[in-house]
Amino acid sequence: MSCPICSKPATKKYRPFCSRRCADVDLARWLNGSYAVPSEDPEDAEEAASALEEIRSRPH
């Protein structure tokens, strides 16, 4: 397995990364939003609330 950051061979201690540095680079990308997971939720809070109410009012 190769490191997803630098492509060097991964080490057991930092798997799937090759080093602490690459693990920290990956963590920083998650924390600053570079790896944001796309959402299909409505952007508008009111729209989200009304969509939730609609789902809750449906018969089960």
Secondary structure by P-SEA (a helix, b strand, c coil): cccccccccccccccccccaaaaaaaaaaaaaccccccccccccaaaaaaaaaaaaaccc
